[in-house]
Amino acid sequence: MEPFLEPWPDPESAPAPGPRGPRDHHRRNRFITVAVFVIAVLVVIGVGTGVLLSSKGKATTVTTQPTPASVEIVVSSGMNASRVAALLEQNGVIQSSTEFLRRVEADGTVDKLRPGTYKFSRNEALDSVINKLEKGLGEPNLKAVIPEGLAASQVVPILGKLGMAESGSYAELAGQPAKFSIPKVGGSQPSVTTLEGLLFPSTYFLQPGDGPGQVIKAQLAAFESKAASLQWSNAVALKVTPYQVVIIASIIEKEARVPEERAKVAAVVYNRLAKGMSLGIDATIRYAVGKWTGALTQKDLEVDSPFNTRTHKGLPPSPICSPGLAALNAALAPAKADYLYYVLIDKSGHHFFTASYDEFLKAKNQSPST
């Protein structure tokens, strides 16, 4: 087979230049063809190598972003100290969540860290971090104060005054528990048809754009966090479930106007339940008819509702408002008394308690107008 290139002749033995014949032209054309082919191959190899190197470069090149000198941390209402510690450690504010928790426990502020939006330096001194959280030196964006004893429908105007968009949907969402994570009550999640009673009353710091759903999530988280340490085991001796304790606490919250009377109202509820008596508590009827002020009419008192504790024995099916810790404690530790009745005796909210129906009627006749 004839090679692509013939050996170049020795210059000294080369013949004198003369006219080129057909063989010379053929040789020259063959040389050009082969040269072009070689160059093309080299170009392809070069391009391929360049692409490979480029591809490898893209796969292995790492762009380092500068680490921000400070970090913004949002401490939501209902967030316990453990969650705050984990959040701080994850964002590089503190080095040890364990040491943080040890310090706040020593300070007695485990349950007193203030919600808000905080700016911390990375690896900020632990004393400084704790001081800011204990004193609430953050920047709250929106402060919602939800007091004890309000039904979901009564919270709507509070959110509306804050300018919260769609504040009216708060009560509607409270009736849709499937959309939220139900807090544990006495160690387990109850099966509920409403979030009423589990929406913990407190002060909540919200972010711009937060709506009723965010408020409810914060309240549910706060309930589980704040109520976890209560003496739920007492429910067994009281012959009620933990969720029924919340129902009773909601009644206490609506009925007792003076703190020292909470345990007495609880005693009346338990004593009447034990005797199979109807509770006859007007606050449950007010919940049924949605009438929190003004006198109840005869029509109101006869409303056909499981919340009418004049006509239905036993507890209502769910809480009638959101009780605070004091009312929950009273429901778990009722007064040791045989009271079956109570009636308002002054406009300051004090009641007369008795086990005698006759004494009750006498006090009722002397009761001031509410």
Stockholm file with secondary structure:
# STOCKHOLM 1.0

chainA/1-370         MEPFLEPWPDPESAPAPGPRGPRDHHRRNRFITVAVFVIAVLVVIGVGTGVLLSSKGKATTVTTQPTPASVEIVVSSGMNASRVAALLEQNGVIQSSTEFLRRVEADGTVDKLRPGTYKFSRNEALDSVINKLEKGLGEPNLKAVIPEGLAASQVVPILGKLGMAESGSYAELAGQPAKFSIPKVGGSQPSVTTLEGLLFPSTYFLQPGDGPGQVIKAQLAAFESKAASLQWSNAVALKVTPYQVVIIASIIEKEARVPEERAKVAAVVYNRLAKGMSLGIDATIRYAVGKWTGALTQKDLEVDSPFNTRTHKGLPPSPICSPGLAALNAALAPAKADYLYYVLIDKSGHHFFTASYDEFLKAKNQSPST
#=GR chainA/1-370 SS CCCSSCCCCCGGGCCCCCCCCHHHHHHHHHHHHHHHHHHHHHHHHHHHHHHHHHHHHHHHCCCCCCCCSEEEEEECTTCCHHHHHHHHHHTTSCSCHHHHHHHHHHHTCTTCCCCEEEEEETTCCHHHHHHHHHHTCSCCSEEEECCTTCCHHHHHHHHHHTTCTTTTHHHHHHTCGGGSCCCCBTTBCCCCSCCTTTSCCSEEEECTTCCHHHHHHHHHHHHHHHHTTSCTTHHHHHTSCHHHHHHHHHHHHHHCCSGGGHHHHHHHHHHHHHTTCCCCCHHHHHHHHTCCSSCCCHHHHTCCSTTCTTTSCSCCSSCSSCCCHHHHHHHHSCCSSCCCEEEECSTTSCEEEESCHHHHHHHHHTCCCC
#=GC SS_cons         CCCSSCCCCCGGGCCCCCCCCHHHHHHHHHHHHHHHHHHHHHHHHHHHHHHHHHHHHHHHCCCCCCCCSEEEEEECTTCCHHHHHHHHHHTTSCSCHHHHHHHHHHHTCTTCCCCEEEEEETTCCHHHHHHHHHHTCSCCSEEEECCTTCCHHHHHHHHHHTTCTTTTHHHHHHTCGGGSCCCCBTTBCCCCSCCTTTSCCSEEEECTTCCHHHHHHHHHHHHHHHHTTSCTTHHHHHTSCHHHHHHHHHHHHHHCCSGGGHHHHHHHHHHHHHTTCCCCCHHHHHHHHTCCSSCCCHHHHTCCSTTCTTTSCSCCSSCSSCCCHHHHHHHHSCCSSCCCEEEECSTTSCEEEESCHHHHHHHHHTCCCC
//
